[in-house]
Amino acid sequence: MGAGATALGLSGFSSLHAAPKERREYPKGKAEHCIFIWLGGGAAHIDTWDPKRLGDPVKKLAGSAYPAIKTAIPGVQVCEHLKHTADVLDRFILLRTVNHTIIDEHSAATNFVHTGRKPTGTIAYPSIGSLVAHQKGSAGSGIPPYVLIGYPNLMRGPGFLGAKHGYVYLTDTEKGPAGLTRPPYVTTARQSDRERLLEQLRTGYRARNPYDKTIAEYDDAVGASLNLAKGDFMQAFQLSAEPTTLRQKFGDEFGQRCLLARRLVQTGVRFVEVSFNLNFINGTGWDTHNQGQKNQHILIQQLDQALAMLVLDLEKNRLLDKTLVVVASEFGRPPEFDGGGGRGHWGKSFTIALAGGGLKLGQAIGETDELGKLPVKQPLSVPDAHATIHCALGINPARLLYDGDRPVPITDMGEPAAQAFA
């Protein structure tokens, strides 16, 4: 997002040394938007982006579950079920040595990959989506800077940045955010009456509580939601406006989420997280313990279809250079198979894929050992991965933000991968 800091340990150290780092020259990319694809559950890097020797779950022979294939990057292979993405991999960078030492448990690791820090009990750290929203701001009136397509939780939230930099979320790609859709029985006149009454209540309550930050933030969120419901934002959810042939090329529900992400970027949304959490496909999603491994290839194929199409569609719409696509997970999987033929959790080495964003594409950065268990060349911490993403978006990863009067750098001493920048 290196290891996160404890409340009185490295995080204090980071603050002491952040000012000179903040003044340093960092690579400055030209991306204006980020589509962050989240493979919740822990996608197996050796079965996707970093294939190794072929293993056998029946014989318990450690290794990749599928044969590797060539890609558009000479000398770089991926698993056979990423065949469409393989053809456009020259639009990608594979960060193959991302690692962390967080306990290999979903909640803790998900929080770490989203915030780049361990929880401390004294600071509520913001997610990368909220940080981008805070730094880049809205690209237009009535357009939220941060949208989550998936289920909401605190790990994606704004932390000490406040509710203004939180997300708008939805789970239905056709209808959009449920709270922004007016019920059919509420006429325009009735809605106007409600808003006038609400405005009187809001104004009076803020006047009686002029110094309450929480109330002010909540009231700002109410005002923003009213603007979202009226503006161009809701038109992004009219997927039926897209050609049927294009929608079919994107595939099923996850693909439609990716298509919606492009439409949201076109409206001006800065950061879109797209969750691929359709666990019903194989019973476990990307958390491929035991029998979950059996149909993992179906998940990979759906990712492949939608991701390759998203990159080509962004390119066709002249959005790829200014849109950074990130494919991430909370950890990878070990090369060994468990008793049921699946895999456990593995945070000591995994891959984060980047595409577009005006980066120096067509390369794999870092190298893992013969079974993908440990980095052997250029290990990248999670804060390093975060710093790379922020720099691609023109954000200084060492810039100081403040939780009250306590300085907190945007990343926990993260260093961007220099090769990613021309």
C-alpha positions in Angstrom: 0.0 0.0 0.0 6.2 -2.2 3.8 4.5 -2.8 6.9 2.2 -0.4 8.6 3.1 1.5 11.7 2.0 1.2 15.3 0.5 4.1 17.0 3.6 5.1 19.0 6.2 3.5 16.8 6.7 3.8 13.1 3.8 6.1 12.6 5.4 8.7 14.8 8.7 8.1 13.0 6.9 8.7 9.7 5.5 12.0 10.9 8.9 13.2 12.0 10.5 12.5 8.7 7.6 13.3 6.4 8.3 17.0 5.9 11.5 16.6 4.0 10.0 13.7 2.1 7.0 15.8 1.2 9.3 18.4 -0.4 11.0 15.7 -2.5 10.4 15.4 -6.2 8.2 12.4 -7.0 7.2 11.0 -10.4 4.0 12.8 -11.4 1.7 10.9 -13.7 -1.2 12.2 -15.8 -4.0 9.9 -14.7 -7.2 11.8 -13.6 -9.3 8.7 -12.6 -8.8 5.3 -11.1 -10.8 2.1 -11.5 -9.9 -0.2 -8.6 -11.0 -3.7 -9.3 -11.2 -5.7 -6.0 -10.9 -9.5 -6.0 -12.1 -10.0 -2.5 -11.1 -13.3 -0.9 -7.4 -13.5 -2.0 -6.8 -14.3 -5.7 -4.1 -16.8 -6.3 -1.2 -15.0 -8.0 0.4 -18.2 -9.2 -2.9 -19.2 -10.9 -3.3 -15.8 -12.6 -0.5 -13.2 -13.0 2.6 -15.1 -11.9 2.4 -18.7 -13.1 5.1 -21.2 -12.1 5.7 -24.9 -12.7 2.5 -26.9 -13.1 1.3 -28.5 -9.9 -1.3 -31.2 -9.1 -4.0 -30.8 -6.4 -4.7 -34.5 -6.4 -1.1 -35.6 -6.0 -0.5 -32.5 -3.7 2.3 -31.3 -6.0 3.0 -27.7 -5.3 2.7 -25.3 -8.3 0.3 -23.5 -10.5 -3.1 -25.1 -11.3 -3.1 -24.2 -15.0 -0.6 -24.0 -17.8 1.0 -20.7 -18.7 0.7 -18.8 -22.0 2.6 -16.1 -23.8 1.5 -12.5 -23.7 1.9 -9.3 -25.6 4.9 -8.6 -23.3 7.9 -10.7 -24.5 9.1 -13.1 -21.8 6.1 -12.5 -19.6 3.5 -15.2 -19.1 0.1 -15.5 -17.4 -2.3 -18.4 -16.8 -4.1 -19.9 -19.8 -7.5 -18.6 -18.5 -6.3 -15.0 -19.0 -6.1 -15.4 -22.8 -7.9 -12.1 -23.7 -5.9 -10.1 -21.2 -2.7 -11.8 -22.4 -3.3 -10.2 -25.9 -3.5 -6.7 -24.4 -0.9 -7.1 -21.6 1.3 -4.5 -23.3 -1.2 -2.0 -21.8 -0.3 -3.4 -18.3 2.3 -3.3 -15.6 2.4 -6.3 -13.2 3.7 -5.5 -9.8 4.7 -9.1 -9.0 6.4 -8.7 -5.6 3.8 -6.9 -3.4 3.9 -8.3 0.1 2.9 -7.8 3.7 3.3 -9.4 7.1 -0.3 -8.8 8.2 -1.9 -11.9 9.7 -3.4 -13.9 6.7 -7.0 -13.1 7.7 -9.4 -11.5 5.3 -10.6 -8.5 7.3 -7.1 -7.4 8.6 -5.5 -7.9 5.2 -8.3 -6.2 3.3 -8.1 -3.2 5.6 -4.3 -3.0 5.1 -4.4 -3.2 1.3 -7.1 -0.5 1.3 -5.5 1.9 3.8 -1.8 0.9 3.7 -1.6 0.9 7.5 -2.2 -1.3 10.5 -5.1 -0.1 12.7 -3.8 1.8 15.8 -6.8 2.5 18.0 -5.9 6.2 17.9 -6.3 7.1 14.2 -9.0 6.0 11.8 -7.0 5.8 8.6 -8.7 6.7 5.3 -8.9 4.2 2.4 -7.1 4.8 -0.9 -10.4 5.7 -2.5 -11.1 8.4 0.1 -7.5 9.7 -0.2 -7.9 10.1 -4.0 -11.3 11.8 -3.5 -9.8 14.2 -1.0 -6.8 15.0 -3.2 -8.4 15.2 -6.6 -11.8 16.4 -5.6 -15.0 16.3 -7.7 -14.6 16.7 -11.5 -17.9 18.4 -11.8 -20.9 19.7 -10.0 -23.2 17.0 -8.8 -20.6 14.3 -9.4 -19.2 12.3 -6.4 -15.5 11.8 -6.5 -15.7 8.2 -5.1 -18.1 5.4 -6.0 -18.1 1.9 -4.7 -19.8 -0.8 -6.7 -20.3 -3.5 -4.1 -21.1 -3.8 -0.4 -20.2 -0.9 1.9 -17.9 -1.3 4.9 -15.5 0.8 7.1 -12.4 -0.4 5.3 -13.4 1.6 2.2 -14.3 4.7 4.3 -12.8 8.1 4.8 -11.4 7.7 8.3 -10.2 11.0 9.8 -10.9 12.8 6.5 -14.6 12.9 7.3 -17.8 11.9 5.6 -17.4 14.4 2.8 -14.7 12.2 1.4 -16.6 8.9 1.7 -18.2 6.9 -1.1 -21.5 6.6 -2.8 -22.3 2.9 -3.1 -24.6 0.6 -5.1 -25.1 -3.1 -5.7 -27.5 -2.9 -8.6 -25.8 -1.7 -11.8 -29.2 -1.1 -13.5 -30.8 1.1 -10.8 -27.8 2.9 -9.3 -27.7 4.0 -5.6 -31.0 3.1 -4.0 -31.1 6.2 -1.8 -30.9 8.6 -4.8 -33.9 7.3 -6.7 -37.2 9.0 -6.0 -40.1 6.6 -5.3 -42.7 6.8 -8.1 -45.4 8.0 -5.8 -43.4 11.2 -4.9 -44.2 13.8 -7.4 -41.8 16.6 -8.4 -44.0 19.1 -6.5 -44.0 16.9 -3.4 -40.3 16.4 -3.6 -39.8 20.2 -3.7 -42.0 20.7 -0.6 -40.0 18.1 1.2 -36.7 19.7 0.3 -37.9 23.2 1.5 -38.9 21.7 4.8 -35.7 19.8 5.1 -33.7 23.0 4.3 -35.4 24.8 7.2 -34.6 22.0 9.6 -31.0 21.8 8.5 -30.4 25.5 8.7 -31.9 25.7 12.2 -30.0 22.7 13.5 -26.7 23.9 12.2 -27.3 27.4 13.7 -27.9 25.8 17.1 -24.8 23.6 16.8 -22.2 25.9 15.1 -19.1 24.1 16.4 -20.2 20.5 16.0 -18.0 19.1 13.2 -19.9 15.8 13.0 -23.2 17.6 12.4 -21.6 19.9 9.8 -20.2 16.9 7.9 -23.5 15.1 8.0 -25.4 18.1 6.8 -22.9 18.6 3.9 -23.4 14.9 3.0 -27.2 15.5 2.9 -26.8 18.5 0.6 -24.4 16.5 -1.6 -26.9 13.6 -1.9 -29.7 16.0 -3.0 -27.4 17.4 -5.7 -26.5 13.9 -6.9 -30.1 12.9 -7.4 -30.7 15.9 -9.7 -27.6 16.0 -11.9 -26.0 14.1 -14.7 -24.6 11.5 -12.3 -27.7 9.2 -12.4 -27.6 9.1 -16.1 -24.5 7.0 -15.9 -26.6 4.1 -14.7 -28.5 3.8 -17.9 -26.6 0.9 -19.2 -29.3 0.3 -21.8 -27.9 3.3 -23.6 -24.9 1.2 -24.6 -25.0 -1.1 -27.7 -26.2 -4.6 -26.9 -23.2 -6.1 -28.6 -20.9 -4.1 -26.4 -22.7 -5.2 -23.2 -22.4 -8.8 -24.3 -18.7 -8.4 -24.9 -18.3 -7.3 -21.3 -20.0 -10.4 -20.0 -22.1 -11.1 -17.0 -22.6 -9.1 -13.8 -19.0 -8.3 -13.1 -18.5 -7.2 -16.7 -21.5 -4.9 -16.4 -19.9 -3.4 -13.3 -16.8 -2.7 -15.3 -18.8 -1.1 -18.1 -20.6 1.0 -15.5 -17.2 2.0 -14.1 -16.2 3.4 -17.5 -19.5 5.4 -17.7 -18.9 6.8 -14.2 -15.4 7.9 -15.2 -16.9 9.6 -18.2 -19.2 11.6 -15.9 -16.2 12.7 -13.8 -16.0 10.2 -10.9 -12.4 10.1 -9.8 -12.2 6.7 -8.0 -14.4 3.8 -8.8 -14.0 0.5 -6.8 -15.5 -2.5 -8.6 -15.9 -5.5 -6.3 -15.8 -8.9 -7.9 -17.5 -10.7 -5.0 -19.8 -13.1 -6.9 -19.1 -16.1 -4.7 -21.9 -18.2 -6.1 -19.9 -19.0 -9.2 -17.7 -21.5 -7.4 -19.1 -21.3 -3.8 -16.2 -19.5 -2.4 -15.2 -16.7 -4.7 -11.5 -16.0 -4.7 -11.1 -17.6 -1.3 -10.3 -20.9 -2.9 -10.0 -23.3 0.0 -10.9 -27.0 -0.6 -13.5 -27.3 -3.4 -13.4 -23.6 -4.2 -10.3 -24.4 -6.3 -12.3 -26.7 -8.6 -14.2 -23.9 -10.5 -11.7 -21.1 -9.9 -11.1 -21.1 -13.7 -14.6 -19.8 -14.2 -13.8 -16.8 -12.1 -10.6 -16.2 -13.9 -12.3 -16.4 -17.3 -14.9 -13.9 -16.2 -12.2 -11.5 -14.9 -10.4 -12.0 -18.2 -13.3 -11.2 -20.4 -14.4 -8.1 -18.5 -10.9 -6.7 -17.8 -9.6 -7.0 -21.4 -12.8 -5.5 -22.7 -12.6 -2.6 -20.1 -9.0 -1.8 -21.3 -10.0 -1.8 -24.9 -13.2 0.2 -24.3 -11.3 2.8 -22.3 -8.8 3.0 -25.1 -11.5 3.3 -27.8 -13.0 6.2 -25.8 -9.6 7.9 -25.4 -9.8 7.4 -21.6 -7.1 4.8 -21.0 -4.2 7.3 -20.8 -5.9 9.3 -18.1 -7.5 6.3 -16.3 -5.5 4.0 -14.1 -6.9 0.5 -13.8 -5.8 -1.4 -10.7 -6.5 -5.1 -10.0 -5.8 -6.0 -6.4 -6.6 -8.5 -3.7 -5.9 -8.8 0.1 -3.2 -11.5 -0.4 -2.3 -14.3 -2.7 -2.2 -18.1 -2.3 0.6 -20.5 -1.5 1.8 -23.0 -4.2 0.9 -25.9 -1.9 -2.6 -27.4 -2.0 -4.6 -28.1 1.1 -6.3 -31.4 2.0 -9.3 -30.6 -0.1 -7.3 -29.6 -3.1 -7.6 -25.9 -2.6 -5.2 -23.3 -1.3 -4.7 -21.3 1.9 -3.8 -17.6 2.4 -0.4 -16.1 1.5 0.6 -12.4 2.0 4.4 -12.8 1.6 4.2 -12.3 -2.1 1.3 -11.5 -4.6 0.6 -9.4 -7.6 -1.2 -6.1 -8.2 -1.8 -5.4 -11.8 -1.9 -1.9 -13.3 -3.2 -0.8 -16.7 -3.3 2.5 -18.5 -2.9 5.7 -16.6 -0.1 7.1 -18.7 2.5 4.8 -17.2 5.4 3.1 -18.8 3.5 0.0 -19.8 4.3 -3.5 -21.1 6.4 -4.8 -18.2 6.5 -6.9 -15.1 8.2 -5.3 -12.1 9.9 -7.6 -9.5 10.4 -11.3 -9.5 9.4 -14.1 -7.2 11.1 -17.4 -6.5 10.5 -20.7 -8.4 7.1 -21.3 -6.6 6.0 -17.7 -6.1 6.4 -17.8 -2.4 8.8 -14.9 -1.8 10.2 -12.0 -3.7 13.8 -12.4 -5.0 14.0 -9.2 -6.9 12.6 -5.8 -6.0 10.1 -6.5 -3.2 7.3 -3.9 -3.0 5.5 -3.1 0.2 1.8 -2.3 0.2 2.7 1.4 0.9 5.0 1.2 -2.1 2.1 0.0 -4.3 0.0 2.9 -2.9 2.7 5.4 -3.6 2.9 4.1 -7.2 -0.9 4.6 -7.6 -0.8 8.0 -6.0 2.1 9.2 -8.2 0.3 7.9 -11.3 -2.6 10.2 -10.3 -0.3 13.2 -9.7 -0.6 12.9 -5.9 2.4 13.4 -3.7 2.6 10.2 -1.6 4.4 12.0 1.2 2.1 14.9 1.5 1.1 15.6 5.1 -2.6 15.4 6.1 -3.8 16.1 9.6 -6.0 14.2 12.0 -6.6 17.2 14.3 -3.1 18.5 14.9 -1.4 15.2 14.2 0.4 15.0 10.9 -0.2 11.8 8.8 1.5 11.3 5.5 -0.6 10.0 2.6 1.4 6.8 2.6 3.4 5.1 5.3 6.8 5.9 3.9 5.9 4.3 0.5 8.2 4.6 -2.4 6.8 4.4 -5.9 8.1 1.8 -8.4 10.4 4.0 -10.5 10.2 1.8 -13.6 6.5 2.5 -13.9 7.2 6.0 -14.9 8.6 7.1 -18.3 
